[in-house]
Amino acid sequence: MSSTPISLPSTLAADNPAGELLTRLEEATRADASVERLLTALVHLDPGLTADWLLAEEQEARTLLSAPQLGRILGAVIDAAAARRDPALLDAAVELVRLYPDAVAGESVAALAAALPPEQRAERLREAIAAALTREPANPRLLRLASDLAVQRGEAAEAHALLTRLARADEGLATVRHIFRQRAQLPPLEAPTVRAALLGSFTLDTLIPYLDLECRALGLAPEIYLAPFNSWAQEVLDEHSGLRSFEPEIAFLAVSIDDLVPELPGALPAQALREAGELALERVLGAARRFVESSDAVLVVHGFHSGFRDPLGILQGRESLSRAAWLAELNARLGDALRALPRAYLLDMGELLLRRGAGALNNPKMRHLAGMRLAEPLLGEVARGYAQYIAPLKGLTRKCVVLDLDNTLWGGIVGEDGPHGIRLGNTSPGSEYQELQRYLHSLTERGFLLAINSKNNPEDALEVLRAHEGMLLREESFSAVRMNWQPKNENMLSIAEELGIGLDSLVFIDDNPKERERMRQLLPQVLTPDLPADPALYRQTIEALPQLQTLVVTEEDRERRQLYRAKRQREQVRVSTGSLEEYLRSLEIAVEIAPASESTLARVHQLFQRTNQFNLTTRRYAVGELAALAGDPAWRLYEVRARDRFGDHGLVATALAQAEGEGDAWRIDSFLMSCRVIGYGVETALLATIHEEARMAGASALVGEYIETRKNKPASDFYARHGFSPAEVEGEVARWRMTLEEEMAAPVWIQVVRDAA
C-alpha cells in the first residue's frame, strides 16, 4: 500500500455525516493503516459518497488499493446499489463499471444488470459485460445476461454461440430449459436438420432441451418428436401413430426394466425373476424388430438398469441369481439380438452411469410424482450419449486426429528434457500419456488416421518415436508427420493436402491453449477441442467427442493406414515419372464396377454420409433407403472398387441413377468418390459404365444433377469436362444433359471389369 496521503474532494468532506470517517481515512493513508477496512465502513455508511470518491479519484484509488482490494470495494458499492435500487446510486454504479472495467467482478456486473430496467441493460452495460466475459469466460450469470441481450437484439449467431457457452458453464435443468426457450425466440440458423424421436416407458420431456443442446453443438438443427407417455409399444405398432408420421432419422427407445418388472423393489424367487426377464426382453425386442421393419431410421435402445438395490443386500453374491447377474445376462442377450437387426444399437446405461461418476439414476420423489427415471444430473450425460450416434448418422465423423507431441503424447519438452527426461511409461507420471496412446491406437483399428503437427527438432522427436521404451505409438503409426517450426495452421493445410482430405476431416489435439485458439481462428473447419490441464483427463476428453464415432466399421476402415502408406509410394513414383499419363499407366490401375450388394451396402452408405469434396449432389440417404433403391428395377446403385500395383484402394466410389422409362433419359441422382483416388480417372470409368448401360437399355440421354455446396468445388466441372451441356436450373439443382449417340470410353490406363450380377 502506498503511503501517499489520500486526497478527498473538499465538496465531499464539508458538512458530511461521514466526515469523521473521511478524516480517519485521510489519517489512515498517512499511517499505512487499512484503507480497505475504512472504505468498507464508508460503503456501509454512505455508498453514494464512496462511489463519488471512486469516480473522482480513480488514480488515487488504484494507487492506494491492490487490485483484489479495489475489486472488493467496487463490488460492495455495486451490491449496495443493486440492493437499494436508488436511481442516482445505480447511475453511479454504472459509471464505476465503465471506469473500472478491469477491476469489477463478473458477479457484480450481473447484479447491477439485474437491478436495471431490462430495456436499459444493453445500452448501459453492453461493453462492461463483454469486458467481464473476457476475464471470466465461463461465468454463468454473465453468459446468461449476454445471451439474453443478444436474443433481445435479434443477433442470432451471437446468441446461439453464447447460449452454447452458457450450457457448458451451467448444466442445471433450469438453465438448459432457459436456453431452450431463448433459442425458440431466435430465427433458425442455416444448418442441416436431424429428426430424432424419443420413445419410453417414463417421462422424457426433461431430456429434450439437453438433446437440443448437443445437436446444436454439432452444428445441427434438431427436430424432436416426443411420444406420449409410456406409449412406446403402440407408437411402433400403429401405422398411423405420430412416430410414423414424423418419419425420424433416428429413434431412441428408453424402456426401464423397473417399469417392465414392477415387482423389482421387492425380492423375487430366481425362477420368477428369469421369467419376468424373458417377458421384458421379448417386449423390447418385439418393438425393435417392428421398428426396423417399418422404418429406415437408426434405432438406439437403452440397456437395462434398475434404480433399485438388490433386496438381498450383501447376500446377493451368495445367491444363484443375483440382481446384478440377471441384469448383465439380459443386457448381453439384448445386445446380441440388436446386432442381428439392421440399424439397431444398444446404449449401455451401466457404462454411461459409470462415466457420470456420481449421482443416483433417478430421484425417488420425482419418480413417483412425474414418472421420471432419469435424475437431473444424468440428463446431460444421456444426451451426450445420444449425440455419439447422431454425429456419424449425419456424416460428421472426422477422419484424422492430428497431434502435438510435447506435453500431449508425452510429458515434458523433448528438446529441453531430452528423450530420456520426458515423462512416459507405465507408472505415473507418464502412464497417463500411455493411456492416451492406447486409445489413439484403438482409433486406427476403426479406420481413423493419426498425424503429427509439432514444433520440434525432428531428430529429437524421432528418437522418442523410434526408440523410447514407453512409446506405444511408433513412427509408422502416423500417416503424415510435420515436425518443424512453421505455424501449425500451415502444417495443417499441408497435412490435409498430403492425405487428400478436407480440413473438416481433421481433429487437432494440442495441450497449448494459445495454439488451439490460433487454430480455431485461422482454420475453423478443423475441430479443435479444449483439453483439461490434467493429462490424466486427456483420454476421456477425446473419447467423448461424437465426431470420433462410427456406426459401422468396414474392411476399408481397417485397412486405411495401409492405403495411405501405399499412397506415399505412388507419390514417390509420380515425382520420378515424366508425364502424367506415363505415371498413370505405370500404376496398372484396375477398376471393378458392379451393382451394390447387401454385403457392401454399409460401405456405400458410409460414402454417402462422409464424402463431401467429390460429391455432385451431397444427398445423404439412409442405409435403408439405399437398400430399397438397390432392389428397385427402376434404379441402379453402383459400387466401384479400385486397385493398382501398390495395393487395393477398396470401395472408393458409388453412383445412383434412375431409369425413367424406355427411350427416356437416365437421371444421375448421386455421383460420389473418395478423394484418395481423385486424378486417376476412376470417375470417368464409372460414368462411361453408366453411359453404356443406359444406351443398352434404350435410353436417349443422360441427365446429370449438380447441387453446389461449400465443399464440393472439386466436382463442379465434372459434367462439363465429360461433354454434357447445361440443360436447366431448378432451385438449387443444376441439370446437365448428354445424348447417347456416341460411345464414352474409360481412360486408356484403366482396366475396367464390369459385373452385371
N, C-alpha and C positions, 0 to 999 in steps of 0.2 A: 504494500500500500504506500502511496506517495505521502510525504509529509507536507506537501503544499497545502496551505490553508484553503478551505472551501470558501468560495465567494458567492454569497447569497444575494440575489437581486433585492435592492432596498425596498422595492414595491411589495415584495413578499414578506419581508421581515417586519415592516412597520405595522403596529397595532393589530397583529395577527394572533389568534388564540394559540397558534403553535409557535409563537415567538420564542418561548422558553426552550422548546425542543430544538428550534433552529439555532439558538445561541449555543446550546450544548453541542450541536453538530459542528458549528464553527470551531469550538474549543477542541472537540474530539479529533478533528483533522490535524490540528497543530500538535496534538499529543500522540498521534498514530493510534488513537483508540478505534473502536469498532464503528466505522461509518455505516456499514451494512445494518448493524443492530439498531442504530438510531434512525436510519431511513425506514427500516421496517416498522418501528414505532410510529414514525411520522405518517406512513401509509395508513396505519390503523386510525390515527387521529384525524388526518385530512388527506385522503388520496388525491384530491384535486390539487392541493398545494404541492404534493410530491410530483405529480405529473407536470405541473407548471415549471418546477425547478428542472426536472429531467429534460424538458423541451428547451428551456432557456440555456442550460449549461451542459450540452452534450459532451464537449471536450473534457470538461472537469469531471463529469460522471465517469467517463471512460478511463480517466487517469486515476481517480480515487478508488474505483471498484475493479476487481478482477472480472473476467468475462462471466464466470458462473455467478458471482455476486450480483452483477448487473442484470443478468437474466432473471434471478430470483426477485429482485426489486421490481423490474418491469412486469414480471408475472403477477406479483402481488397487486400492483396498481391496476392492471388489466382485469384481474379477477374481481377486484372491488368494483370496477366499472360495470362488468358483466352482471354482478350480483345486484347492484343498486339501480341499474337501468336509467341513471340520470343522463339526459341528453348531452349536457355540457361535458360530463366526465367521459361519456362514450366518445365524444368528438376528440377529446384529449387523448384517449387510449388509441384511437385510430391514428392520430398523428405520431404517437410513440412507436407504433408498429412500423410506420413509414420511415421514421428517423433512425430506428434501431433494427433494421431487418435482419441483421446478423446475430442479434442477441435475444430476440423474443422466441421463446419455445413454441413449438407447433401447437401444443395443447392450449397455450394462451391465445394464439391466433384463432383456433377453433372456438374457444369460449367466447371471444369477442364477436366472432361472426354470428354465433348463436344468439347473442344479445341484440344484434342489429336487426331492423326490419328486413325481411328476405329480399325486398326489391333494392336494398342499398348494398348488399354484400358484394355483388360483382363489381360495382363501380368503385367502392371504397377499399376493398381488401384483396382484389384480384392479384396484384403484384406481391402483396405480403404473403398470400397463400402460396404462390409459386416459389417465392424465396424460401419459405419454411419447408416446402416439399423438397427443395434441393438439399437441405440439411437433413431432413427426416423423410426419406422417400417411401418408407413403409409405415408412416403414421396413419392409422385407420381413420381417425377423425378428420385429418387434413384431406385424405383421399376422398372421403365421403363428401366433404364440403366442396372440394374442387370438382368432383364429378357431378354433383348436383348443380353447380353453377354452369358447367359445360352443357348439361341437359337443358337448363333454362335458356341458354343462348342458342340452342339448336346446333351445337358443334358436335355432330355425330361421331366423327372419327376420334376426336379427343376424348369425348365422353366414354365411348366404348373402351378405349385404352385405359382410362383412369378407373373405370368400373372393374376391369380385369385385375388391375393392380390392387384395388380395394379388396377384392375377393381373396387374393393371395395373402393380404395382410390380416384379414379377419374372416375366418371361415364359419363363423357362427350363423345359425339358421336365420336370425333376424336380419343380419347384414346381407346374406345371399338372397333372401327374399326381396329386400330393398333394391338390390342390384337388378333382379329380375323385373321388378315393377318399373324401375327407371329405364331399362332398355326397351320396355314396351312403349315408352313415350317417344323413342327416337325413330327416325326414318331408318329402314333396314340398310345395312351396309351391303355393298355388292360382294357376295360371297356364295360359294357353292352350298346348296342345301343338303341336309341329311334328314331323312324321315325315320324317326325312331318310335317304336311302340313299347309301352310298359304294361305288362300284364302280371297280376299277382294275387296271392291269397290274403294280402294285408295292404294297409294304406301305403301308397307310393307317391302321394301328392308332394310330400316334402322333398322328394328326390329330384323333382323336375327343375327347380332353379339351379341345383348343383350340376345336373346334366347339361342344362343350357350353358352354364359357365364353362364346362370342359369342352363342349363343342365349339364355342366361340374362341377359346384359347387355341384351338386347332385351325382357326380361320374358316369355320363352317357356320352357316345359319341354320339352326335346328328347327325342325317342325316335329313336335312331340305329341303323340296320342296316348292318353291315359285311359285304359279300360275301366269300366265301372268296378267298384269294389268287389273283390272275390268272384269275378265273373270270367276268370281266365279260361276255364274249360268251354263255357258257352261261346266266348268270343272266337275261339279257334274252330269250333264245330259249326257254328251258324254261318251259312253262306252270305247272309245279309247283315252281319254284325258290323259294328263300327270299325273293327280291326280290318276286315276285308275291304271296306270302302276306303279306308285310309291308305292301303297299299304301302306298307312300310318297306324300307330298305333293310332294316334291322329291327329285331324284336328281342326284348329281354323278359324272360319268364321267371318270376320270383315267387316260388311256392314254398312256404315254410313247412318243414316236417312237423312242427308243433301244431299247425292247422290241420294237416292231413291225419295226424295221430293225436287227437285231443287228450288221450289218456297219459301222455308223456310226463306231466307234472308228478304223477304217482308211479308206483312200481308196477311192472308188468312181468308175468312169467316169460321165460325165454321163448317158448313156442308162440305165445300171443304176440310177443314183440316181433318175431320173424314174420308172422302172418300179416301184421299191420304194416311192416316194412314192404312186403311184397305188393300189397294193395296200393300203398303210397307210390312206390316206384312205377307200377303199371299205369297209374293215373297220369303221372307226369310224362312218362314216355309215350303214352297214347296221345296226349296233346301235342307232344313234339313231333311224332310221326305225322299226325294230321296236318300240322302247320307246314312242314317241309313239302308235303304232297300238294298243298293248296297255294303255296307262296314261293316266290323266288328269293325271298329275303333271307338274310342270315339270322339264325336263332341262337341266342345265348341263354343257357339255363343255369339258374343258381344251384350250386351244390347244396346238399342238406346240412344244416347246422342247427342244433337245438339251443334255445335260450335257457333251458333248464338243466340244472346239475343232475347227475345220476342220483336217484333217491337212495341208492345203496351206499353212497358216500365213499369212505375209504375201503369198503369191502368190494367195490366194483371190480378191482383187479383180481379177485379170487373167484369170481363167478365165471361160468362157461360162456356167457354172452353179456359183456358189459355194454353200457350205452355207447361208449366211445367206439368199441369194436363193431357194434351194429351199424353205427353211422358210417364208419370207414368202409365197411363192406357195401353198404347202399351206394355210397359215392363212387366206389370203384366200378360197380355194375352200371351205375348211371353214366359214368364216363365212357365205358366200353360201348354201351348201347348208342350213345350220341355220336361216337366216332364212326359208327356204321351208317349214320344218316348223313346225307349231303347237307353242307352248310350249317351244321349244328355243333355247338361248342359248350363246354362246361366252364362256368365261372366258379373256381374253388373258393368258397366262402371261408373255409377254415384258414387257408393261406392268406386271404385278404384280411381277416381279423388279426392274424399274426403280424402282418405288416403294420396294422394300426397301432399295435403295441400296448394299448391301454383302452380302458372303457368297456362297458358291457355291450353285448349285442343289441339289447333293447332296454327300454325304460319301462319297468313293470306298470307304473301308473298309466303311461300313455298307451301301453298295450291294451289295457282294459278300457280306457276312455275312448280311444280313437282307432283301435286296431292297428297300431304302429308296432312293427317288429324291428325296425332299424332305428337305433338311437341316434340322436343328433350328431355326436362325434363321429359316427360311422358313415354318414351320408356322403361326405366329400370323398372318402376312400372308395365307396361303391361307385360313385360317378366316375372317378378316375379309372376304376376297373372297367367300366363300360367304354371309356374312351380308348382303351387298349384294343378294342375290337373295331371301333368306329374309324380310327385313323387308317388302318390298312384297307378297310372296306371302301373308303373314299380315295384310295390311291395316294395317301400321304406318307407312305413308308419311304424313308430315306435309303440310300444305297451304300454310303461310305461314311465311316467315322474317322475324322481327321484329328490326330492327337498331338499335343505338345509333349515334350519329354520331361524336362526338369520340373520336379515337384508335381508332375501329373502321372507319368508312368513309373517314376521312381522319386524318392525323396532326396532333396538337395540339388545342387547345380554341378554337373559333372565337370564343367570347365574349371571350377574352383575347388571342388572337393576331390576330384579325381575319380576314376572308375571304381576304386576300392573304398572311397569315402562316402559314396551315396548310400541312402537307406533303402535297401531292397533285399528281402529274404523271407524266411518262413516264421520269423519272430518279430515282434514289434520293438522299435519302429522299423517298418519295411514290409510287414506282412499285409498291411492294408493295400499296398501297391500290387502285391501278388494277387490279392483277391480281385482287384480291378482287372488285372491282366487275364485271369482265368475267365472272367465274364466276357471280356473282349474277344478272347479266343472262341468262346461259345457262339458269339455273333457270326464268326466266319463259317461255322457249321450250318448256319441258317442263311447263308448267301450274302452276308454283308462284307464289304471290303474295309480294310484298315489302311490308313495312310499317316505319314508323319509330316508335321509342319512345325519346325522347331528352330529357334535362334540358337545355333550351336556350331562349334567346330566339328565337321563331320568325323574327323579321326577320333575325337573324344567319345562322341555318342556311339559310333560304330563299334568301338571296343566293348562298350556295355552290351550292345545288341548281339554281338557275336560271341562274347566270351564270359560275361558275368554269370556266375552260377545261379544267382537268384532270378535271372531274367527268363520268363516263361514265353514271351513273345520274341521271336528272332527276326533278323533282317528279312527273311523270306516270308514272314507273316504279313508284310506290308506291300500293297500293290503300287504305291507311289511314295517317294521319300523326298522331302525338302529339308535339308539341314544347312542353313546359311544365315546371313544377316540381312536378308531382304525383308521388307514389310510383309507380314503374314497374309494380308489380303492379296498381295501379288502372288505369293506362293499358292494361295488357294485357287486363284484363277488358272494357274498352270497345272495344278493337280487335276482340276475338272477337265481341262483340255486333254491332258495325258490319258485320263481314264475314259474320256468320251462321254461324260455325263454332265448334267446341268448343275449349276450351283445349288438349285433347290433339291439336289440329291445328297447334299453334304451336311454332316453334323460336325461342329468344331468344339473340341474339348480342350480347355486351357485353364490352368489354375489362376492365371493373372487376370484380375477384373478389368484392367485397362486394355489388355489385348482383346478381351471378349467384347468390350464396348466398342472398340475400334472396328472390330469385325462386323458388329451389328450395324454400325453407322455406314460403313463403306460397302458391305455386301449383305444387305438384309435378307437376301434369298437363302443364305446359309443359316441353318438352325444352330444357334449359339446359346446353349442353356447355361444358367449360373451354376457354379459349383460351390458347395459349402466350404468353410475354412478348414474343416477337419477332413483329412483324406480318408479316414475310416468310413466316411459317408459317401465317398465318390461312387462306389458301385451302385448303391441303392438309388442314388440320384439319377444315374444314367440309365439303369434298367427300368426306371419308371417312365421313361419317355415313350409315349404312344407311337411315335414315329419310328421306333425300332421294333415294331411288332409286325408279324405277317400272319395272314390267315391260312397260308399253306406254304410248305417248303417243297420246291420241285427239284428234280435232278440237276437242272441248270443252276439253281441256287447253290447246291452243294459243291458244284464244280467251278463256281465263279472265279475263285482265286486263280485256279489253273488257266481259266480262259484269259485272264488278264496277263498272266505270265507269257502265254503264247502270243498275246498281242504285242508285248515288248519285243519278242523275237521277230515278228512280222515287221515292226518298225525298223529294226536293225537291217533287215533285208531291203526295205524301201529306200533307206538312205544310201545303200550301196548299189542300187539299180539305176540304170539310165533313164528310161521313160516310165510313165505311169502304167501304160499298157503292158510293157515288159514285166514290170513288177507284179501286176495283177495276174498275168499268165503264169509267173513263177510260183504263185501261191497254190495253183491247182485247186481252184475253188469248185466244190460240188454242192448243188442245192437240190434238196428233195421237197417237192410241193405236193401236198395231199389234203383231202378233206380233214378237218379237225375231228379227232376221235375222242371217245369218252376218257381214255387214259391220259390224253394231253390237254383236256379242257381246263384243268387247273392252271397250267402254264399259259394257255391262250388268254384266260381270264386275267391272269397277272399282267400280261402285256397290255390288255385293255385298260387296266386300272393304273398302271405305273408309267406307261410310255407317254411322254409329253412332247419331245422335240420333233421326231419324225412321226407325227400323228396327224392325219389330214383333217379329221373332224373332232377328235378327242371325245367321242361319245363313250360313256362309261356304262357298259352293260353288266348286269349281274350275271353270275355264273349260271343261274337257272335260265335266264333269258337266252344266253348263248347256247345252252343245251337244247332249248326248244328250237332255236333258229337252225342249229346244225341238223336237226331232224326234219326240218320243213323243206319239201321239194322245191319250193319257190325261192329258197335262199341257198347260198354257197358260203360256207365258213372254211377258210383255208388256214393251214398251218405250214410254216416254212422252216426247214432245218438247213443249216449250212455247216460245211466243214472245209478244211484245207490241209495242206501238208504239215501244218504246225499243230493241228488239233481240231476238235469238234466245237463249233460255236454254240451248238444246241438249237433249241427252237427260238428263232430270232425275229420272226415276222408273222403277221396274220392279216387277213382281209375279209370283209363281209360284203357280199354282193347279192343283189336281189334281181332275179329274173322276172321281169314284169309281164311276161306273156310272149307267146311265139311271134317272132317277127318284130317285137318291140325291143327297146333298148334295155340293156342291163344297167342297173344303177349300183355304183360302188359306194356303199354306205359308210364303210370304215376301211382305212388302209394305214397300217402302222408297223413300225420296225424298230428294233433295238438300235440305239445309236452306236453300239460297238461294231456294227457292220456297215455303217454309212460309208459310202465311197467305193464299195466293192461291186455294185451293180445288182445286188440281190433284189432291190425293189423293182428294177426293170424286168428281171426274170419272173417275178411274181405277176407283174402287170401283163407281161406277154402271155402268161398262162391263162389269166382271166380273159384276155382278148381272144385267145384261141378257143377256149371253152364256150364263150358267148357266141362266137362265129359258128362253131359247130352246132350249137343249139338253135341256130336260125335267127339270132338277134341281128338287128340292123345297125346298132350303135352301142357304144359305151358312154355312160354319163357318170362322171366323177364329181364328188362333192368335196368342197373345202370350206372349213369354218376356221377363221383366223383366231388364234389365242395369243396370249403374251409369250408363249413358249414354243410355238411350232413354226417359227420362221424358217428353219432348215427345210421344211416341206412345202413352202409357199409356191415355188415354181415347178412343182413336180409334174402337174398335168401339162403345163406349157412346154416343158422340156421333152415331153413324150408325144407331142403332136396334137394335143387336144386344143380345141378352140373355145373361147368364152361363150357360154350359152345364155345364162340368166342369173340374176341375183334375187333371192327371195329371203328377206330378212337378213339373218347372219350367214345364210348358206349361199356360197358361190358355186354354180354348176358349170362344168366343162364337158364338152361333147367331142366324140371321135367316131366317125363311121368305120365300119369293119370291112371295107372293101379290100384293104391291103393287109398283109400279114405284119405282125410285130415280132421281132426276134429278141431273145435273151442276149446279153453280151457274149462275144466270142470266147472270152476267157472263163466262162462259167459252164460247167456241165450240169444240165438240168435233168432230174429224174422226177417224173410225174407218176403219182399213184392215184388212180381213179377210184380206189376202194371206198 
